[in-house]
Amino acid sequence: MEIHQIILGLFLILISARFFAELFAHIGIPPVLGEVFAGIVIGPSLLNLVQPNEIIKILAEIGIILLLFEVGMETDLDKLRREGIKSVLLALAGVVLPFVLGFAVGYYIFSLPLLVSLFIGGTLTATSIGITVRVLKDLKAEKSFLAQIVIGAAVLDDIIGVILLVILADFAFSGRVDIFHAVKATALVLVFLVAAPLLASLLARLIYIYDAKYRRLPGFIPTVVISLILLFAYIAHIFGAPEIVGAFAAGVALSRSFFVPFAAFLKREEKERFFRDLEPQMKPLIYLFTPIFFVSVGLAMNLREIDYSSPLFWGLTAILFLVAFFGKAAGAYLIRDLSHIERLIVGIAMVPRGEVGLIFAELGRNAKIFANDIYSALVFVVILTTLLPPFLLKVLYKRYVQNSEGG
Amino acid sequence: MEIHQIILGLFLILISARFFAELFAHIGIPPVLGEVFAGIVIGPSLLNLVQPNEIIKILAEIGIILLLFEVGMETDLDKLRREGIKSVLLALAGVVLPFVLGFAVGYYIFSLPLLVSLFIGGTLTATSIGITVRVLKDLKAEKSFLAQIVIGAAVLDDIIGVILLVILADFAFSGRVDIFHAVKATALVLVFLVAAPLLASLLARLIYIYDAKYRRLPGFIPTVVISLILLFAYIAHIFGAPEIVGAFAAGVALSRSFFVPFAAFLKREEKERFFRDLEPQMKPLIYLFTPIFFVSVGLAMNLREIDYSSPLFWGLTAILFLVAFFGKAAGAYLIRDLSHIERLIVGIAMVPRGEVGLIFAELGRNAKIFANDIYSALVFVVILTTLLPPFLLKVLYKRYVQNSEGG
C-alpha cells in the first residue's frame, strides 16, 4: 500500500461521504445512509476505487469512538441507572432471540451443520450502535430517555457479542468450546467493565483539573482525548487475546465501554463547564472522523459477491431478515411503562447490525464456515437491517414528537 | 508495520509532544522546541520507541499544511504584495548565500569532491517555515508586517529549494545535470505557482457560497479543507516526478504554495465572515495535527549516529553552522526601510532548516554521497539552526515590542 494511494483513498472517502450526506439531506433521506452509500459507491460494490484497509480501519474506529464519546458526554449516569433495568432487558432479549432464532432457522429449517447455524445466530446478534446513535442525533433525539435506554442496551449488547465471538471463534478453529479461553475472555471483559468506569473517572478528573488550573497552551483537550482513544485501543489489543480473529472487535467494544461513561463521574457543575469547553473543540474532530466509520461500513458491503440467482440465498435472506428484525425489536415489548409507539422506536433503534454483523460474517467466511450463498445472505440481511431502520425511525420519531406535543 | 504499533506510535507522539510543550512553556522555553524534543526523546536518538514511518509522514504533512493554512487565512494579500519585493530579496539571498558558501566550505576548505560540496550547499539552502511560523504564533506576532515578509520569503525559498533538489538529485544519480528534467521540473513548479492561486480562489469561493447558502449538515468546512489538502498532496505526487526521491518534498512545497493564499481572493467582508466561521472549526484540527509535524522533525534527528570523536565532524559543524546562520540571516541586510532590530528578527526567523535540511541530508546519505561524519555534521548543523532561533526570536521580539511601545 503506497502512501499516495492511502491519501487518495482518504480524500475519496471524505469527499464522497460529504457529497452523498448533503444530497440525501436535501432529498429527505437520513444523511448517515448517504455516508454508507458513499462507501458502496466508491468501494468494491460499484466503482472499486477504495478497498478497506488497516489505516481506514483505525481512522474509522477513532470516528465511532469519538461519536460515542460525544454521546457519553451527554449521557446522564443517573438517568442511565434509572433506565438501567430496561436497557439490560432489552440487551438480553436482543441477544438471545436473534441468536436462538437464527440458529434454529439454519439448523432446523435449512438443515445446515451445527457450526454454520451457530455462526448464523452469532452474525445476527450484535446491534451496531453507530447507525442508531447517528440517526438519533440527526433527529436531535439523542438526549431523550428512549435514546438512553437504547444506548445502554447497545453498549451491553456489544459486550455480550464480543464474548460470544470469542467462544464461537474457538469452536470454529479447534472444533470444541475451550472452556478456559471462554472463561478467561469473559473474566477479562468483566474486569474491564468494572475497571473502565473507575479509570475513566480518574482520568476525566485529572484532565479537568489540569485543564482548569495548570494548562499553559491551547488545544489541550482534543489532543488528550484522541491520545486516550489511541492508548485504549492499544491496551485493548494487548489484553484482548490477539491470537483470536476477534481481537479487533474486542478492542472496539471495550474502548466503547470505556468512553461512553467518560465524564459521568465529574460533579454536575464541573461536568457542565467541562462539556461546555469540550464540545466546540471536539465537534470538528467528530465531524471529520465519524463519516470515515460509516463509509467503511459501506466499503465492507460487497454487493458484487452476492449470487442473486441462488434460491438458497433468497430463502435465507427472507427468513433471516424477519428473524433479525423482529427478533431484535421484540425485546422492547418486555419493557414495562412504555407506550406502543415508544416500544416501536426503541425496538427498531436496536435493529441495525452494521459493522459488527459484517465482522462476524467475514470471520465465518474466512474460517470457511460459510459457503458463498450463506455469506451473501447474511451480508444482505445486515445491509437491510442497516438501511431500513433510519427511515422508520425518522417517521416514527416525528409522529411521536407530534403526539407528545398534541397530548 | 502492524496496526497496533501504529496506534501506539501515534499515542506516544501526541502525549509526549503535549507533555514537553507544556513543560517547556512552564519553564519559559518556546513550546515548539518541546515538541521537537519529544521526538528526540521517543525517537531513535534516545528511547527508540517510535521510528519515522509513512503514516507519521502523512499526518505530519497534514499538520504542517494546516498550520500554514491558518497562517494563510490570516495573511493579507495586499500586505504580502506590498512587502513582496522584500520577501523576494530575502528568499533569493537566503538561497544563494548558504548554497554558495556551503559549497565553498566543502570544496575549497575541506577539499571534498564536487558532488559532496554541492549537496552540502543544498542541505543548507531551504528554510523550514514551520518552526518560524510556530514561534511567531507563540509570540502572537504572526500578523506583524515582519512576519509577512518572512512567510512570503520562506514559501519562495521552499520552492527554489525543490527545484534545486530535483537538479541535484539528477546529478547524483546520473552523474550529470539532466537539462530536460531540470527545465521540466522548473516549468511544472512555475505552472503550479500561477495555477494554484487561481484554483485556490475558485475553490475558496465555491466552498464559501455552498457553506453560506446550500449547506444542510454541520461540519462542512473542516472536512472539505482536509479533503482538499489530501487531494492536493495526491495531485502533487502525480505531477511531481515520482521517479525522483524528492517527490515528497516537492509535494510538500507545492501544497504549501497552494494553501497559503487559500482565502486571499475572497472579498474583504466575505473573507472576514468565512474566517470567523472557519477559525474555531479548524483550530482543534490544527492543535491535533501540528505537533505530529514537530515531533517528526525530532524523530528524524538521530543524535546516536553522530561520531563525536571525529575532528572533521567538529570542524565541519563549526564552520557550516556559521555559514548556515549568517548566510541566511545576512539577506535581511539587503532590505531597506528596516531598523537594526527588525533586520535581526527577520534574518534570524529565516535561519531554521528543520525538516527540509534533513530531507536533503538523508538523500545525500542514501545516495552514498555523504560519508558518515559529513552527514552527522550536517544533521547537527540543522539541529542547531532549528533549536537556536526560537530563543533568540523570543528575546528580540520582546525587546522590539517594548521599544515600539516606548517610542
HADDOCK unambig.tbl for C-alpha pairs under 7 A between the chains (distance, minus, plus):
assign (segid A and resid 3 and name CA) (segid B and resid 54 and name CA) 6.56 0.50 0.50
assign (segid A and resid 4 and name CA) (segid B and resid 234 and name CA) 5.86 0.50 0.50
assign (segid A and resid 4 and name CA) (segid B and resid 237 and name CA) 6.98 0.50 0.50
assign (segid A and resid 7 and name CA) (segid B and resid 230 and name CA) 5.72 0.50 0.50
assign (segid A and resid 7 and name CA) (segid B and resid 234 and name CA) 6.40 0.50 0.50
assign (segid A and resid 8 and name CA) (segid B and resid 230 and name CA) 6.85 0.50 0.50
assign (segid A and resid 8 and name CA) (segid B and resid 231 and name CA) 6.63 0.50 0.50
assign (segid A and resid 8 and name CA) (segid B and resid 234 and name CA) 6.13 0.50 0.50
assign (segid A and resid 11 and name CA) (segid B and resid 227 and name CA) 5.07 0.50 0.50
assign (segid A and resid 11 and name CA) (segid B and resid 230 and name CA) 5.57 0.50 0.50
assign (segid A and resid 11 and name CA) (segid B and resid 231 and name CA) 5.95 0.50 0.50
assign (segid A and resid 14 and name CA) (segid B and resid 223 and name CA) 6.70 0.50 0.50
assign (segid A and resid 14 and name CA) (segid B and resid 227 and name CA) 6.21 0.50 0.50
assign (segid A and resid 15 and name CA) (segid B and resid 224 and name CA) 6.99 0.50 0.50
assign (segid A and resid 15 and name CA) (segid B and resid 227 and name CA) 6.35 0.50 0.50
assign (segid A and resid 22 and name CA) (segid B and resid 216 and name CA) 6.23 0.50 0.50
assign (segid A and resid 22 and name CA) (segid B and resid 217 and name CA) 6.60 0.50 0.50
assign (segid A and resid 25 and name CA) (segid B and resid 216 and name CA) 6.60 0.50 0.50
assign (segid A and resid 54 and name CA) (segid B and resid 3 and name CA) 6.56 0.50 0.50
assign (segid A and resid 216 and name CA) (segid B and resid 22 and name CA) 6.23 0.50 0.50
assign (segid A and resid 216 and name CA) (segid B and resid 25 and name CA) 6.59 0.50 0.50
assign (segid A and resid 217 and name CA) (segid B and resid 22 and name CA) 6.61 0.50 0.50
assign (segid A and resid 219 and name CA) (segid B and resid 284 and name CA) 6.16 0.50 0.50
assign (segid A and resid 219 and name CA) (segid B and resid 287 and name CA) 5.21 0.50 0.50
assign (segid A and resid 222 and name CA) (segid B and resid 284 and name CA) 6.45 0.50 0.50
assign (segid A and resid 222 and name CA) (segid B and resid 288 and name CA) 6.75 0.50 0.50
assign (segid A and resid 223 and name CA) (segid B and resid 14 and name CA) 6.69 0.50 0.50
assign (segid A and resid 223 and name CA) (segid B and resid 288 and name CA) 5.35 0.50 0.50
assign (segid A and resid 224 and name CA) (segid B and resid 15 and name CA) 6.99 0.50 0.50
assign (segid A and resid 227 and name CA) (segid B and resid 11 and name CA) 5.07 0.50 0.50
assign (segid A and resid 227 and name CA) (segid B and resid 14 and name CA) 6.21 0.50 0.50
assign (segid A and resid 227 and name CA) (segid B and resid 15 and name CA) 6.35 0.50 0.50
assign (segid A and resid 230 and name CA) (segid B and resid 7 and name CA) 5.73 0.50 0.50
assign (segid A and resid 230 and name CA) (segid B and resid 8 and name CA) 6.86 0.50 0.50
assign (segid A and resid 230 and name CA) (segid B and resid 11 and name CA) 5.58 0.50 0.50
assign (segid A and resid 231 and name CA) (segid B and resid 8 and name CA) 6.63 0.50 0.50
assign (segid A and resid 231 and name CA) (segid B and resid 11 and name CA) 5.96 0.50 0.50
assign (segid A and resid 234 and name CA) (segid B and resid 4 and name CA) 5.87 0.50 0.50
assign (segid A and resid 234 and name CA) (segid B and resid 7 and name CA) 6.41 0.50 0.50
assign (segid A and resid 234 and name CA) (segid B and resid 8 and name CA) 6.13 0.50 0.50
assign (segid A and resid 281 and name CA) (segid B and resid 284 and name CA) 5.58 0.50 0.50
assign (segid A and resid 284 and name CA) (segid B and resid 219 and name CA) 6.16 0.50 0.50
assign (segid A and resid 284 and name CA) (segid B and resid 222 and name CA) 6.46 0.50 0.50
assign (segid A and resid 284 and name CA) (segid B and resid 281 and name CA) 5.58 0.50 0.50
assign (segid A and resid 284 and name CA) (segid B and resid 284 and name CA) 6.94 0.50 0.50
assign (segid A and resid 285 and name CA) (segid B and resid 285 and name CA) 6.70 0.50 0.50
assign (segid A and resid 287 and name CA) (segid B and resid 219 and name CA) 5.21 0.50 0.50
assign (segid A and resid 288 and name CA) (segid B and resid 222 and name CA) 6.76 0.50 0.50
assign (segid A and resid 288 and name CA) (segid B and resid 223 and name CA) 5.35 0.50 0.50
